[in-house]
Structures are given as C-alpha cells and as structure tokens.
Amino acid sequence: MNENIFDYIESNFGRTLSPIEYEEISSWEDNELTRYAIKQAVLNGKYGIKYISAILYSYKMNNIKSVQQAQLQDEQFRKSKQMKRKTILKENVPSWFNQEQQDDIMSDEELREFEKMLGGK
C-alpha cells in the first residue's frame, strides 16, 4: 500500500475526489479489505463513494474482517442471485413451453378434404 487511500481511489475512478468524498473516505480504515471493496465497486461499474460505504457497512454487519471472507460472501451472493434467476425463469415459463412439439402434418385424406374446402380439385 504505497499510495494513500485517496490516491488509490482517484487512480481507480480516473477522476479527482470532491471535498465531501474526502470527508467520507477519511472515516474509512485504509486496509486490504477497504481496497478490495473499492476494486469490487469499480469492477461493477460503480464509481460512487456511497456505494463503497454500503459495501463496507455490509462487511461490518456480517462481521467480515478479511478479503478471503469478503470473497466467500461475494461468491455466495452470486450463487444465490443465479438461483433466484433460475427460479424466476422456471416460474414464468408457460406450461406449453417444455412440451414436445408435434408436427401438424396432414394425412393424404385430410389434405384432399382441405383442398375440397378451398374449392380445389
């Protein structure tokens, strides 16, 4: 951790921080877990300090104290999210969707009858 946390965030965000952001960040501990939260936010396309604060708050509420614990929680969250998606998809699929499709091929007799109805031969 050669650069301070402010420089670290600015280099990851690609912009300078506002005074209000500096104030919020000054309440954080500068450690591996905080820097991991910053990386996760950036990887999720979230460049807001409030988003990172929410991650850090979640870590605190779930008694997460290491990057390894945070990674485990992230993995469990991803899995539960995938399971929810699968469940929602299953619940929203109409009953006819999974039934085998049967070809509606007319027999020769049905075809002749149909042609008669159309006024053909």
ZIHURA-V682082 format. One line per field, one symbol per residue. ss: DSSP state (a for helix, b for strand, c for the rest). phi: phi as a letter, one per 20 degrees, with the letter a starting at -180 (. if undefined). psi: psi as a letter, one per 40 degrees, with the letter a starting at -180 (. if undefined). Layout:
ss: ???
phi: ???
psi: ???
This chain:
ss: ccccaaaaaaaaacccccaaaaaaaccccccaaaaaaaaaaaacccccaaaaaaaaaaaaacccccaaaaaaaaaaaaaaaaaaaaaaaaaaccaaaacccccccccaaaaaaaaaacccc
phi: .fefffffffffembeeegffgffffeeeebffffffffffffemdddffffgfffffgffeleccfffffffffffffffffffffffffeefgffeffedfeeefgfffffffffeneg
psi: gdiidddddddddfiiiidddddddeeiigaddddddddddddefhfidddddddddddddefheidddddddddddddddddddddddddehidedeihhhhghiiddddddddddeea.
